[in-house]
């Protein structure tokens, strides 16, 4: 099972082998935005928007993987532990949204 820590370590091992290292934060944000746009395009095409002529459909799994890679890169370069960040977010969501929607019965 791949943990977020293992994901971050694998991304770091890959990037650390190159002299360039991590891109500057704003460039990483631009890459994150680009990958999110590609994910949006795939979902849009899956949900009924017809692709432009010659435009590839793209694969949902691939685009989500690309997004995870760039997000892990940004987190690593900024010293953010994704597991800790996610745990904090889940605690916030559980508290803030506990009564927001009707729960399923059974």
N, C-alpha and C positions, 0 to 999 in steps of 0.2 A: 504494500500500500504506500502510495506516495503522499507524504505529508507536505504541508506548505513549507516547512523548514527544509526538507529534502529538495523541493522544487527550487527554493531560493539558493541552496548550496550548489545545485546542478547548473543553474544559470550563472552563478558567480564563477564556477570552475570554467565554464565555457568562455565567458567574457574576459576572465583574468589571464587567459593564454595569449591575448593580443595586446600589443603596446598601446593601442588606442584606449583600451579600457572602457569604462562606462561613458556614454554620451552625456553632455551637460543636461541638467534637469529640464530645461525648456525644450530641448530637442527630443528628449524622451517623452515629454508631454505631447509634442506634435506627433510622434510615432504612435503613442497611445490613442490619440484622436483619430489618426489615419486607420489604425486597426479596428477601432470601434465603428468607423464609417464602413469598413469592409464587412463587418458583422451585420451592420444595419442593412446593407445592400443584400446580403444573402437572405436575411429574414424577410425583407421586403419582397424579394423574388419568390420565396416560398409561400408567402401569404397572398400572392396574386398579381403583383406588379410585374409586367412583362419586361424582361431585360432588353436593353438596347441591342440592335443588331451587332453581332460580333462580341458582345459582352458575356464573359463566362459567368456561370451561375455561382461558382464558389461552393465550398463545403463548410457547413456550419461548424463541424468539429475542428477543422483546420483554422478557421477564423477565431474561434474561442481559444484555441491553443496559442495562436499568435498574440492575442490579447493578454493571456496569462504570462507569456514570456516577457513582454514589454513591461507589464505591471510589476513582475518580479524584479526586472532590471531597475526600474525606478525605485522600488522599495529598497533594494540592496544598496543602491548608490546614495540613498538618503538615510540609511541605517534604520529602516523600519522593519520590524518583525511582523510578517503578514499574519502569522498565527495569533499573536497578541492583539494585533489590530482587529482581526476578525472576531475574536472573543469579546473585545470591548464593544464592537458594533452589535453583536448578537445580544449582549446584556442590555444595551440601549434599546434595541428594537423590542425585546421581550417586555421591557418595562413600559416604553412609550406606546406600543401598539397592542398591548395585551387585550384590550376591549374594543379595538378599532373595527373588527369584522366579526360577523357571526361565525361561531365555530361549528364544525361538522358534528353531527350527532352520531354516536356509536363508534 
